[in-house]
Amino acid sequence: MMRSFYDVIMTPLENRILSRARKNLVSRARGLVLEIGAGTGANLSHYHFKHIDQLDILDVSLQKQVLGYAYPDHLPVRFIQGQAEALPFSDDLYDYVIITLVLCSVTDLNASLGEVFRVLKPGGTFIFIEHVLPENKFLNHLFQMITPIWKEVAHNCHLNRETLKFIETAGFNTINLYPVHKDIFVGGIAQKPLMVEI
Ligand SMILES: C[S@@+](CC[C@H](N)C(=O)[O-])C[C@H]1O[C@@H](n2cnc3c(N)ncnc32)[C@H](O)[C@@H]1O
């Protein structure tokens, strides 16, 4: 199978940094699970399907690699074309929502996080791995500087987006961070409160 441009440029990061984080975080998913922005399916081999009742995979564009991925026959996997900003699901539905390396490129980050929160069951879990704007001055300037060009070649990926700050104000009651790579990538497990104040 031909590898996509994205997979080729991500391979060194994937091997050195990301796959361990995926293994540790994505493998926690249980019950009814939604993955948003699956791309070429980098997370699929990290799910423990014996703990999953149904996996819904939503992306703006479903790629061949994901559609062709082998998963256990008995497992209900649904592929849904749609946008993180307007999820076609009812409130309080999912036990887990998984998002990795997607929030940097959504058009409306607040709306997307609001939708994640809405579709999670009370007490449900949001697992994420995202890149953040580095605090290191040199990297920070570099990321700011190359974002206008990078987002054109990397599907609207904003290297300068402060995604973690948005997640921290999205209503989750606990967020446990998982150090993926100091200053560049962060992972986390966020819990929707059991009782949501209206
Ligand atoms: C950089 S890829 C990440 C793929 C994979 N999650 C990973 O960890 O490698 C970003 C994916 O998010 C999808 N995407 C971008 N904006 C989206 C949106 N607003 N709603 C749903 N999916 C979106 C893209 O189509 C792409 O497949």
The ligand as an ORCA input file, in Angstrom:
! r2SCAN-3c Opt
* xyz 0 1
  C      -3.020     15.382     11.140
  S      -4.285     14.235     10.843
  C      -4.207     13.252     12.348
  C      -4.559     11.846     12.106
  C      -4.499     10.909     13.307
  N      -5.486     11.263     14.303
  C      -3.121     10.863     13.936
  O      -3.017     10.936     15.153
  O      -2.142     10.708     13.198
  C      -5.717     15.241     11.095
  C      -7.027     14.548     10.704
  O      -8.102     15.347     11.204
  C      -9.105     15.462     10.211
  N      -9.805     16.711     10.452
  C      -9.338     17.976     10.276
  N     -10.275     18.881     10.622
  C     -11.352     18.167     11.027
  C     -12.645     18.536     11.511
  N     -12.992     19.821     11.637
  N     -13.496     17.557     11.847
  C     -13.144     16.239     11.718
  N     -11.947     15.829     11.267
  C     -11.061     16.787     10.930
  C      -8.330     15.439      8.893
  O      -9.162     15.031      7.819
  C      -7.225     14.431      9.203
  O      -7.626     13.127      8.874
*
